[in-house]
Amino acid sequence: MEAFGDIAGGLLVLAQTAPGSEESGGSFLVSPGLGLMIWTLALFLFTMWVLSKVAFPKIQEALDKRANAIRESIEAAERQRHQSDELLEEYRQRLSEAREQADDIMARARRAAETAAAEATAAGKEKREELVAAAKRDIEAETRRSLEQIRKEVADLTVLATEKVTRRSLTAEDQRRLVEDALSEVDFTTLSGSSS
């Protein structure tokens, strides 16, 4: 502001002093007159008063608007940063929950698979045991049937052999006695034990 006053004062001095009217031996810039200084000061004060009434309020208003805009931008940025921090924390929490749920689902699936495998193994073992038991029953039944058939064939062969040896027909009582004697000599327990 002082520089502006100096420039204004210098211009007034130039305007008032005409070229060639130098006072006794010196330049007007070096020794200004008192009246010029008063007018320069009055003009400077008037200019400052006009500027303070007209220009400075508008400049101050523009500066205040700019400061308010900057402050609001900073506050908005702080709010957005705070919201983004909250969203990030919420995202992290949800991600953690999702990971926990995924781990829980995996653990349940693993347990279900182990249970299913154990059940399948038990069912397979039970089925195998049932099949083995059924096969044993079938073998025992077939063994009994075979033994009965062998007994009948032994009885028939014994009757035929006896008829050939004696060359006569045997009575039913003789046949029964011979069959019982032949059967008593054969050990069928050994046959049934070796076939099972």
Secondary structure as UniProt FT lines:
FT   HELIX           2..16
FT   TURN            19..20
FT   TURN            24..25
FT   TURN            28..30
FT   HELIX           34..50
FT   HELIX           51..55
FT   HELIX           56..166
FT   HELIX           172..185
FT   HELIX           188..195
//
